[in-house]
């Protein structure tokens, strides 16, 4: 099976996500992802490398790269092992932005991160929100649709009740449930936890 995926004009992280989805649907064969910038070329190449797949990069023009990734039958077993591990994870989000740099950039990054989680299977078991992260689960959140989609696909989404009270937004909660720090701690303790601040 051979497939071509044209990702020219797509912003990060879409070329990686689209390539990963195609690879997940293949039992074997070759996929060629076409991108138009160095960053996308590097990110798709790193995806192939992280999955243990062989790949080649062919620069066709100044702004056109063809990344050919080969997937064999044996790769499916490796993927299943990774799926099992990741599906037991909990993502803990303690801010409505990602990182400690510029606020606007931080908001762009958290939106991109949650979109990436929604577009990449397997899904985590839980996503817990605390401190200003609870703003993301309330009305007006730029990631509300992505969080609702994750919830509909079985991801348990919980927001800290103390935090909702502190920001006076408990009545604006629009996805998931209200939790407490003990429950949040238990979810984090029992799973592989990814902290986002």
N, C-alpha and C positions, 0 to 999 in steps of 0.2 A: 504494500500500500504506500502511495506517495501523495503528499498533500502540500499545497502552497498556501501560506497565510500572509496576506499583505497588510502589514501594520504601519505603513507609512502614514504620517500625520497623527498617529495615536500617541497620547501623552502617557508618561510613566504613571502607574505601573501596568497599563493595559497590554502592551506587547508581551510582557511576561505572563500575565494572567491568561490571555488568549492562547498563547503557546502551551501553557500548562494544561489548560482545558482540552486542547486537541491531543496532547500526549496522553492524558488520562483516558481518552476515548479510543486510543489505539492499542492493540495488542502487539503490534510490530509494524515496522515500516520506517519511512522517512518523512519528516516534515521540514519544509524550508520556510523560515520566517523572514520576511523582508521588512527592514526598518530603514529610517532615513536620518539617524543620528548616532553618534558615538556612544552616548549613554545607553540607549536602547540596545545597541549591539552588545555592549558589555553585560547588561543585565540579563538578556536572553542567553548569552554564553554562560554566565554564572549559573543560571537555572539548569542548563544541560549538565554542567559540571557537578552541581549539587545532587542531581539525580543519578550520577554515574553513567551518563550517556555520552557516546562519542559524537563530536560535532566538528564542523569546519565553518570558517567564515570567509566569504568571498566578497571583496569590495568591488562592486560593479562600476560605480561612479563616485564622485566626491561625496555625495550624500545618499548613497544607496548601498546597503549591506545585505547579503543573503546568508543567513545562518542555517546550515543544514544539520539537522539532528537525527540520529539513527536510534531507533528503539527496537530492541529484540524481545523475544518471548520471555526471557529470564527476568527482564526488568519488572514484569507485573508482580512477581512475588515480593520483590524489594518494596514496591509501592504499597502493597498490602500491609507490610510490617510498619511502615511509616504512618499509614492511615490509622492503625490501631493505637499507636502512641499518641498522635496528635489529638485524636478524638477524646482523649481523657484529660485534655488541658483546660485550664481556666485562664482567661485574659482579665487582668485587673487594670482598670483605667481610672487614674486619680486626677485627671485634669481634662478640661475641654479643649486643650491644645497639646501638641506633642513636642517635647523638648523645652529647653530653657532660653532659646534665642528669641527672635522677633515674634511678636504675638500673632501677626497675620500669617506668617509662615507656619507657626505652630498649628493654627487652625486648618490651614491647607493640608498639613501632614496628617493630622488626626482623621480628617475626612478621607484622605487617600488610604490610610491604614485600615479604617473600618470597611471601606469599599473593597479593599483587597481581601479582608477576612470573608466578606460576603461572597466574593467571586471565586474563592479558593476552597475546595473540599480536600480533606474532610474538615467539617466545622468543629470548633472547640465545643466542649460540653457546657461551659459556663462563660459568661462575661459579666463581671461585677464592676459597678461604678461607685466611686466614693469621691469625697471632696468636690471640687468643681466639675469633675467628670460627670456628675449626675445631671448637669445641664444638657448633656447629649441625649438623655432619655426622655426629655420633656418637650412640650409643644414648642415649635419654632426651631428645633434642632436641625442643622444641615445634614445630619446623618440618620434622621428618623426613619426614612424609607428603608435604608440598608439594615438598620437594627430590627425593624418589623419583619423584613424578609428573613433575617437570621432566626428570629423568634418563631416564625411560621415553620422553619425547617428544624425545629427542635432544640435550638440553643436556649439555655436558661439564662435570662437577662434579669439581673437584680440590681437595684439602687439602694444605697445606704439611706435609711429613714432619717437618721440624725442629720445627715448632709442635706437632704431635701428640706427638712425643717429649718436648718440654718440659713439656707438660701431662700426660704419661704416659697418653695415651688412644688410642694407635695401635691397640690391640686392640679398641677400641670403635667404630671407624669403621663406619658403617652405610650410607653412600651415597657413590658416586663413587670416585675413585682417590686414591692418594698421589702427590704431586708434589714438585718442588723449586723453589727461587726462580728458577732460570734459566728453567724451563719457564713458571712463572707470569709472569715478565717478558716472555717471548716472546709469550705469549697476550695480555698487556696491550698490548704494542707494536704488534701486528698488527691490533688492533681499536679501535673506539671504546670507551673504558673508562669505566665508571661506578664510582666509589669510594664505598663505604659504610663509615663509621667511627662 
